[in-house]
Amino acid sequence: MHLPPTIASETRRPPPATVVQDDTLVALVARAKAGDREAYTVLYRQFLDDVYRYALVRLGSKEAAEDATQTVFVRALAALPTCRQNAAFVGWLFVIARSVVADQLRARRRQTDPIPDDAVWPAAGPSPEDEAIRGEATRFLLAARENCLTLRERELFDLLLTEMNDKQIAQALGRTHGAVRTAHSRLLVKLRECLGPLTRRETTGPAHV
């Protein structure tokens, strides 16, 4: 059983992926466990973008994110038999993603550098106007992430940028669903409180003495 095409080519031009429904997901995971390469390729393409986005925002480097993403899917392929509940595949996959990212951060022997203001995430070809608006919103969100959130809150924030739901995030973080929902609500409140001063500072500029 071989791994699907390399991450580098996939992340530069992501293939179209059909949203996998819960019952279809269970069947795909079962087939992949049985050695069905096509089933694993569907899973790979479906969750490639989310894993890459998560790695990118955690590591702050496209090259590091591509390396981490490839490592995640290689480990996932080898460890598929350990995914006991097929319906919980997404949370299980992101447990691996968290571990891979943590390994890379530890290897640096220092905290990762702040994500640059011009960091971009995979896009499906938006217009220049949409890109400009999204870039501005992203810049404010990343500034709020760096300036206002704790390390624990940043990890939740990064997972919320994916397509995962609260239950899947809870599994990835090893926390209860209720705890994640509460933390999610508190995080949104904290971001709103933080974004207000940031956007006002941007629009008014520094005060003149």
N, C-alpha and C positions, 0 to 999 in steps of 0.2 A: 504494500500500500504506500503510495507516494504522496508527499505534500503537494498541494495545488501550486500554481505559479508563484514566483517570488513576490514578497511584499513590495519591493521597490517598484515593480511595474504596476502592481495593482493600486498602490496609493497614488501614483501619478495620474492614473486614468481608471478610477474605480468602475467596475462593471455594474450594470444595472442589477438590482436585487429586489426580488419580490418579498414583501413583508411576510414573515413566517408566523402563521397562527399557532396557538398553543398545541392543538392536536397534531398539526403538521410537524411542529418542532419535536414532539415526543417521538414521532415515527422516524424523523430524520436522524435523531440521536441514536435510536435503536439500530437503524441501518448502518450508521457510521461505526458503531461499536462492532458490528458484524463484519466490518472490513469493506463496506461500500464506499469507494472513493468518491463517486458522484454525490452521495449524501453529505460527506464531509466537506466537499467543495461548496455545496450550497450553504452549509453552516458558516464556512470560512468567509464567503462573500457577503453573507447577511450581516455578520458581526465584525467584519474587518474595519469598517469605518469607525464604529464605536470604540473599539480597542485602540485604534490609532489616535483618535481624538483624545482619549483618556491619557495615553502615553505622552502625547504632544504637550498637553497642558501641564502634566506633572514634570516632564523633563525639560521642556522649553527648547527643544532642538528637533528639527525634522529628521535629521540623520539618526539621532538617538531613539526617536519615537519609532522609526522604521525598524531599527534593530530590535527594539523591545517587542514590537508587534510580531515580528517574525518569530522571536523566541517564545512568545505566548502561544502561538498556534503550533509550533513544534512540540512544546511541552504538553499542550492540550491533546494533540494527536496521540502522544505516547501514553498519556494518563487517562484516556477516554474510559477504560474499564473501571476507573475509580469514581466516575460520576454515577452515583447510585440511583439518583432520581432523574430520569430523562427530562422531566418537565422543569427541573431546576438547573438546566444546562447553562443559562445565561449567568446566573449568580456564581456558579462553579467556575465558569470561564474567567470571570472578573476577579475571583480569588487568585487565580493564576496570574492575571494581569497585575494585580497589586503586588504580588510576590516578585515578579520580574522587575517592575519599576523600582521597588524597594532595593532589590539587588543592585540595580544600576546606580541608584543614589548612594548606597553604601560604598560602592566601588569608587565613587568620586572622592570619598573621604571628606566631603564638605557638603553644605547645603547647596542645592541646585541654584544657579543664578536666576534672578527674577525673569519672567518671560518678557521678551522685548515687546514694546508697544505695537510693532508691526507684525507680530506673530499672526499667522493665518491658519485656519482650519480648512479641511477639505471642503470644496464647494462644487456645486453642479453647474457652474457657469453663470452666475448672476450678472445683471447689467452693471455698468460702472457706477450708476447712481446707487443701486442696492449695495454694491460692494463698499462704497464710501460710507453709507449709513451704518452698515454692519460693522465696518472697521471702527467707526467712532464708538458704537455701543460696546464692541469687544474691548476697546481700550479702557473705557470706564469700568467695565466689569472686572478686567484684570487688575486695574488699579485698586479697586475695592477688595479684590481677593488678597492682594499683597499687603494692603495697609490695614485692613479691618478684621480679617479672619484668622483664627488660630490654625495650627497645623491640622488638627482634627477636623475643623470646619472646612478647610481647604480640600481635604480628601473627599468629604461629602459633596462639596461644590463641584469637584471635577467629575464625580460619578453622575451628578445630575445633568451634566452637559451631554451625556450619552442618551440613548433611547431606553435605558433601563427604567423600570418602575420602582416604587419604594420597596416592594417585597424583594425584588432582585438585588437592589442596593443593600438591603438589610442582610441578605445572605452573603454578599461580597464582603461586607464590613464585619460580619460575625456579630450583628446586633439584632435585637427584636424589631419586628415591623413597626410596633408602636413607638419605640425609641427613635427610629429613623424618621417617622412621620412628624414627631414632635421636634426633632432636630431640624428637619426640613423647614417647618413653619418658622422656627426661631431664626434660621439662617436667612430666610426671605426678609424677615423684619430687620435683621441686622444689615443686610445689603441695602435695603431702602434707606435706612438711617445714614448709612455710609455714603451712598451715591448722591444724596442731596448736597452735602458740603462739597463733594468732588466736582459735581456739575456746576454749582454756583461759582466755585473757584475758577473753573475753566472759562465761564462766560463773562465774569466780571474782571478777571485778571488780578494780579497782585495789587494790594493797596499801595497808594503813593503817599509818602510821608512829606 
